[in-house]
Amino acid sequence: MKVAFLGTGLMGLPMAQRLLAANIEVVAYNRTPEKLAPLQAAGAEVVTHPRHAIRAAECIIMMLTNAAAIYHVLLSDTSWRTLEGRTIIQMGTITPTESQDIRDAVVGGGGEYIEAPVLGSIPEAKTGKLIVMVGAKPEQYQRHLELLQNFGSEPLLVGSVGTAAALKLALNQLIASLTTSFALSLAFIQRQGVDIDLFMQVLRDSSLYAPTFDKKLQRMMGGNYTNPNFPTKHLLKDTDLFITEAKSLGLDLSSIEAIRQILHTAMKMSFGNDDYSSLFSVINDWGDWSGE
């Protein structure tokens, strides 16, 4: 099997490297060609136009930023005409509605489509320990299970196309909410003079604890947000997607809409390309920022 990999950014690069390490032929495309150098050095074929990658492979994996990028790369007129007989595996974060619309376009072009968004970041992508959530027909899931196991040992069949996208957005909403809540509590106890180690000890011993708290603690305390595993701008994008999709479901979105405002402030404070743990600085420095 030859696999086309479209989108070799923070997550796409180590995922494509996993395929090469498994002796799977890879032809790669990325909008920024410089990011393809490590894959080319590892033996991948690199191309300058997505249609060349699509034509060269029977299976196309996409790890692109958003639905607009998917339409541009996959469903432009020249690329769409090359989809017949090919399998498209969409692994980025988009809404269920967007995923279903893209499926319909792919099927209309004679291809098949499954979604397989992932939970985890760069370390998990490098080690093949991502949680892979699949939206597909059972027979499609079985046919592509071995390929998907390169990214996570136990890909989970969630349901039809759209269900895995929904699960991914629900989980990313938790990322935004948990991180914001932890940052607020951390800033509060710090200003109250409570020992942070004692706070973390009590937290770890309670049912309130989530491992992400310890993962982000040192970044927050040191103000070190560079070399992100997941940039703030991407968390804002996913939060916007969650709100867009959830509005039609009759849910009270006031909590996540407030978090979106904090994320917008993080963007204004130039944290967009930094790790999303920078939300701590937004909350902790809010008084100074709001007074400007």
C-alpha positions in Angstrom: 0.0 0.0 0.0 1.1 3.5 -0.8 -0.3 6.2 1.4 -0.6 9.9 0.6 -0.3 12.1 3.6 -1.7 15.6 3.2 -0.7 18.0 6.0 2.6 17.5 7.8 2.5 20.1 10.6 2.9 19.5 14.3 0.9 16.3 14.4 1.0 15.2 10.8 4.8 15.0 10.7 5.3 12.4 13.4 2.2 10.5 12.2 3.7 10.2 8.7 7.0 9.2 10.2 5.2 6.4 12.0 4.1 5.1 8.6 7.6 5.2 7.2 9.0 3.4 10.2 6.4 0.6 9.5 7.8 0.4 5.9 4.7 1.9 4.4 5.4 3.9 1.3 4.4 7.5 1.8 3.9 10.4 -0.6 3.6 13.7 1.2 2.2 17.1 0.5 2.3 20.2 2.7 1.3 23.8 2.0 4.7 24.9 3.4 7.2 22.7 1.5 10.0 23.2 4.0 8.1 21.1 6.5 8.5 18.1 4.2 12.3 17.9 4.5 12.4 15.5 7.5 10.0 13.1 5.7 12.0 13.3 2.4 15.1 12.5 4.4 13.3 9.5 5.9 12.4 8.1 2.5 9.1 9.7 1.7 8.2 11.0 -1.8 7.3 14.6 -1.6 5.2 16.5 -4.1 4.3 20.2 -4.8 0.6 19.7 -5.5 -2.0 17.6 -3.6 -3.4 16.1 -6.8 0.0 14.5 -7.4 -0.1 12.8 -4.0 -3.7 11.7 -4.5 -3.0 10.2 -7.9 0.0 8.3 -6.5 -1.8 6.5 -3.7 -4.8 4.3 -3.0 -5.3 5.7 0.5 -5.1 9.4 1.4 -4.7 10.5 5.0 -5.5 14.2 5.8 -4.2 16.0 8.9 -5.2 19.5 7.8 -6.1 22.6 9.9 -9.8 22.9 9.1 -12.6 22.2 6.6 -11.6 25.1 4.4 -8.1 23.6 4.0 -9.7 20.2 3.2 -11.9 21.7 0.5 -8.9 23.5 -1.0 -6.5 20.5 -0.9 -8.9 17.6 -1.6 -12.0 19.0 -3.3 -10.7 21.6 -5.7 -11.7 20.7 -9.2 -8.3 19.2 -10.2 -8.0 17.1 -7.0 -11.7 16.0 -6.8 -11.4 14.4 -10.2 -8.7 12.1 -9.0 -10.7 10.6 -6.1 -12.3 7.7 -7.9 -11.5 4.3 -6.3 -9.5 5.9 -3.4 -10.0 5.9 0.3 -9.9 9.2 2.2 -9.2 9.1 5.9 -9.8 12.5 7.6 -7.9 12.8 10.9 -8.1 16.5 11.7 -10.6 18.2 13.9 -13.8 19.4 12.1 -17.5 19.5 12.9 -19.8 16.5 12.4 -21.7 18.5 9.8 -18.5 19.4 7.9 -17.3 15.8 8.0 -20.6 14.5 6.6 -20.6 17.1 3.8 -17.0 16.2 2.8 -18.0 12.5 2.8 -20.8 13.3 0.4 -18.4 15.2 -1.9 -15.9 12.4 -1.8 -18.5 9.7 -2.5 -19.8 11.9 -5.3 -16.3 11.8 -6.8 -16.2 8.0 -6.7 -14.1 7.6 -3.5 -14.9 6.3 0.0 -14.5 8.4 3.2 -14.0 7.7 6.8 -13.1 10.0 9.7 -10.5 9.1 12.3 -9.7 12.1 14.6 -7.2 11.6 17.3 -6.8 12.6 21.0 -3.3 13.3 22.1 -0.4 15.5 21.1 3.1 15.3 19.7 4.6 12.8 22.3 1.7 10.4 21.7 1.9 10.9 17.9 5.6 10.0 18.0 5.1 6.9 20.1 1.9 5.6 18.4 -0.1 6.1 21.5 -2.8 8.4 20.2 -6.5 7.6 20.9 -8.0 7.1 17.4 -11.7 7.6 17.1 -13.3 6.2 13.9 -16.5 7.2 12.2 -17.2 4.7 9.5 -19.2 1.7 8.5 -18.0 -1.5 10.3 -16.6 -3.0 7.2 -14.6 0.1 6.5 -13.3 0.2 10.0 -12.1 -3.4 9.7 -10.5 -2.8 6.4 -8.4 0.1 7.6 -7.8 -1.1 11.2 -4.2 -2.2 10.6 -3.3 1.1 9.0 -4.8 3.1 11.8 -3.0 1.0 14.5 0.2 2.7 13.5 -1.2 5.8 15.3 -2.8 4.1 18.3 -3.0 0.4 19.3 -6.8 0.3 19.7 -8.7 2.5 17.3 -12.3 2.8 18.5 -15.2 2.5 16.2 -17.6 5.2 17.4 -20.3 5.0 14.8 -21.1 6.4 11.4 -19.4 9.5 9.9 -20.0 12.4 12.2 -20.0 10.6 15.5 -16.2 10.5 15.9 -16.0 14.2 14.9 -18.5 14.9 17.6 -16.6 12.9 20.2 -13.4 14.7 19.4 -15.1 18.2 19.8 -16.6 17.1 23.1 -13.1 16.1 24.3 -11.5 19.3 23.1 -14.2 21.3 24.9 -13.0 19.6 28.0 -9.4 20.6 27.3 -10.4 24.2 27.1 -12.6 24.0 30.2 -10.3 22.0 32.4 -7.3 24.1 31.6 -9.1 27.4 32.2 -10.5 26.1 35.5 -7.2 24.8 36.7 -5.4 28.1 35.7 -8.0 30.1 37.7 -7.7 28.0 40.8 -3.9 28.1 40.5 -3.8 31.9 40.2 -6.3 32.2 43.1 -4.4 30.1 45.6 -1.1 31.7 44.6 -2.5 35.2 45.4 -4.0 33.8 48.7 -0.6 32.7 49.8 -1.4 28.9 49.7 1.6 26.7 49.1 1.3 25.4 45.5 2.9 22.0 46.3 0.3 21.6 49.1 -2.5 22.5 46.7 -1.3 20.0 44.1 -1.0 17.3 46.9 -4.6 17.7 47.9 -5.7 17.9 44.3 -3.9 14.7 43.3 -5.4 12.8 46.2 -8.9 13.9 45.2 -11.4 12.8 42.6 -11.0 16.3 41.1 -7.6 15.5 39.7 -6.9 15.2 36.0 -3.3 14.3 34.7 -3.4 17.3 32.4 -3.0 19.5 35.5 0.5 18.2 36.2 1.4 18.4 32.5 0.6 22.1 32.4 1.7 23.1 35.9 5.4 23.7 35.2 4.6 25.7 32.0 2.2 27.9 33.9 4.5 28.5 36.9 7.5 29.2 34.6 5.6 31.2 32.0 7.2 28.9 29.4 4.7 28.4 26.6 7.1 28.0 23.6 7.4 24.7 21.6 3.8 23.9 22.0 2.2 20.5 21.7 -1.1 22.2 21.0 -1.1 25.9 20.1 -3.6 28.3 21.6 -4.9 29.3 18.1 -5.9 25.7 17.5 -7.7 25.4 20.8 -9.6 28.5 19.9 -10.5 27.1 16.5 -11.8 23.9 18.0 -13.8 25.8 20.6 -15.4 27.8 17.9 -16.3 24.6 16.1 -17.8 23.1 19.2 -20.0 26.2 19.8 -21.0 26.3 16.1 -22.1 22.7 16.2 -23.7 22.8 19.6 -25.9 25.9 19.0 -28.5 23.8 17.2 -28.7 21.3 20.1 -30.5 23.5 22.7 -27.6 23.5 25.1 -26.6 26.3 27.5 -23.2 27.4 26.1 -22.5 30.3 28.4 -19.6 28.6 30.1 -17.7 27.7 26.9 -18.5 31.1 25.4 -16.8 32.7 28.3 -13.8 30.5 27.8 -13.8 31.5 24.1 -13.4 35.1 25.2 -10.4 34.2 27.3 -8.9 32.4 24.3 -9.5 35.5 22.2 -7.7 37.6 24.8 -4.8 35.1 24.6 -4.6 35.8 20.8 -4.6 39.6 21.5 -1.7 39.0 24.0 0.2 37.2 21.2 -0.1 33.7 22.6 -1.6 32.3 19.5 1.4 30.2 18.5 2.2 29.3 22.1 1.1 26.4 24.1 -2.5 26.7 25.4 -1.3 26.6 29.0 -0.7 30.4 28.3 -4.3 30.7 29.4 -2.8 31.0 32.9 -1.1 34.2 32.0 -4.3 35.6 30.5 -6.2 34.9 33.7 -3.3 35.9 36.1 -2.5 39.2 34.2 -6.1 40.1 33.4 -6.1 43.2 35.6 -3.1 44.6 33.9 -4.3 43.8 30.4 -7.9 45.1 31.0 -6.5 48.4 32.2 -4.5 49.1 29.1 
